[in-house]
Amino acid sequence: MLKAELRKKYKKLRNALSINQIDDLSIAIANQLLKLPIWEHAFYHVFLAIEEQKEVNTDYILNILSGKDKHIVISKSDFETGLMTNFLLTDNTVIKKNSYNIPEPVDGIEISNDKIEVVFIPLLAFDEQGNRVGYGKGFYDRFLANCKPETIKIGLSFFEAENEITDIFESDVKLNYCVTPEMVYKF
């Protein structure tokens, strides 16, 4: 299936989810993450959910990371350059929604891409080969291309894998894992 078709299909499916369903599915995803062999690292990049887009609620993942005393990194998107700047999430971090309703840090301690060891990635759809479909702006592909090759890339999805995304680009960065409420896919 083409990315544009998948975006349309999965936005519609996500839109049909209630707030309670999103919470239940997000907790199930967080519990599935505990099965992964990723917890020996120090720096974890987490997206903050866009509620209006009905994304996976990452609060549960943030709680796990805090409980394990990990360094949590969040990003701020620059829509002019298409790049993300990463900041350490601390008790003093001020979060504000941008014009796209993305919760972002106002400022803080900047963290370079080469420090990040695990990245939790938002997506609309993914396939059995580890390809993903996002919103189409390329923020995560550019960001992941600038991380170390050994950085672990984990997609989070309410829905299971598609057979194949047919219009993959060379610049698309594949996932190592994708976690759904039901299972963990390893690529």
Secondary structure as UniProt FT lines:
FT   HELIX           3..15
FT   HELIX           19..33
FT   TURN            34..35
FT   TURN            39..40
FT   STRAND          43..45
FT   HELIX           51..53
FT   HELIX           59..67
FT   TURN            68..69
FT   STRAND          71..78
FT   TURN            79..82
FT   STRAND          83..88
FT   TURN            91..92
FT   STRAND          95..97
FT   TURN            99..100
FT   STRAND          103..105
FT   HELIX           113..115
FT   STRAND          118..122
FT   STRAND          125..127
FT   TURN            128..129
FT   STRAND          132..133
FT   HELIX           139..145
FT   TURN            149..150
FT   STRAND          152..156
FT   TURN            170..171
FT   STRAND          177..179
FT   STRAND          184..186
//
